[in-house]
Amino acid sequence: MKVLVTGGLGFMGSNFIRYLLEESKMKETYNIINIDKIGYGASKENLKDLENKENYLFIKKDISANFKDIEKSIMDVDIIINFAAETHVDRSISSPVSFIKNNINSVLNILEFMRHSKKEIKLIHISTDEVYGEAIDGSFTENDRLKPSSPYASSKAAGEMLIMGYTRTYGLNTVIVRSSNNYGPFQFPEKLIPKTIILAINNREIPVYGTGKNVRDYIYVKDFCKAIELLIHSNTKKGEIFNVSSGEELQVIEIVKKILDLLKKPYDLIKFVEDRPGHDLRYSIDSSKIRKKFGWSPRYNFNKGIKDTVNWYIKNEKWWKNKINEKILSSTPWKLKW
């Protein structure tokens, strides 16, 4: 099976490629093409040890700008997994235009490639629980309306709308996956968990927005990778949507304290700062559909996943040390001009 992964040098994409080629029971059957522009959140270091594998090929290209000149290299792909996106909400507040351009145009170019392809290609598009907006109570199902609160979430919702329209009009074989927050190895230091780990290791203040009572569902990245591989081989309907979540909801302040406990650091490193605009109090999605239909369930609970993640960042200081700067570590990055 020839698999095209877009955004494969980012956090989720690189973990997915590594999962397919190293951990999957079907690893010998995959040929992977990875396309990535190597933006700020991506790094060739994430997959450096795979560069000499016969069944792995990397192409540097910005798919939001131009897809046509790589079509010969990917003409015979069987499936596309689209991870390519700018994802940090704070950046989208300070610099929304690049999010709109990149996250929508990349989807459009993939769909146009599929529309003109001589063979049917399956697209699995990676979206986010943030497209639903704030969950005051209960959990969103795949049939609930979208009500995004940030430029980032709006750009992801717009990409989904394009996929739905092309699927209906042209009969494309597409699947949309709305995921809760992923965490694990190789996550760029501006996100909550790696940023907290790195600041705590260095005995620096850890900024927490507002009161820290915002609730999120965090899923260990390997569990998410397993769900995506399952959808590759499952008999999904065209245009079908799946929520993927761990079902463990935690307040941000609880997550920060768990990390401090694992590192044996004091809670007085926590510094509450001004909240960001439009900050949703709670996200919550119901992933019972993929669990019941295809038998997926997470293997990692948060306690195990966060322990493994903290240990990875301790052991891989060289990886993250050249990726951090004061902008990334700032307490109010949404105010910055990136």
Number of C-alpha atoms within 10 A of each C-alpha: 13 16 23 23 24 27 28 32 31 28 22 25 25 26 22 25 24 20 18 22 20 13 13 15 10 12 14 12 13 16 19 22 22 22 22 24 20 16 13 10 19 21 21 15 13 20 17 10 10 17 13 9 11 9 16 16 15 17 14 13 18 18 23 19 13 12 16 12 8 14 11 8 10 14 14 17 19 16 19 22 23 22 23 26 24 22 18 17 22 23 21 22 21 15 18 17 13 15 24 21 14 19 25 22 19 21 23 19 17 19 20 13 17 21 17 9 14 10 12 16 20 20 24 24 23 20 24 22 27 28 23 24 22 20 16 11 9 10 16 20 17 18 8 9 11 16 14 21 18 21 22 29 27 24 27 27 23 18 20 24 13 16 24 19 13 20 19 13 9 11 14 21 21 23 25 22 21 24 22 25 19 20 24 22 21 25 25 22 21 22 16 17 22 22 19 26 23 22 16 22 17 9 12 14 17 24 22 21 19 14 14 20 15 17 19 22 22 23 27 25 24 23 20 25 20 19 22 20 17 15 18 18 8 11 9 17 10 17 20 15 22 23 22 28 28 24 21 12 16 16 16 20 17 14 21 21 17 16 21 21 12 14 16 11 14 12 14 9 16 19 16 16 15 12 15 16 11 11 16 18 15 20 24 25 25 19 23 18 16 19 16 10 10 15 11 20 19 18 14 16 15 21 12 11 19 22 15 16 21 23 14 14 20 15 10 13 12 10 13 16 11 8 14 14 11 8 14 17 20 14 19 17 19 20 14 14 10 12
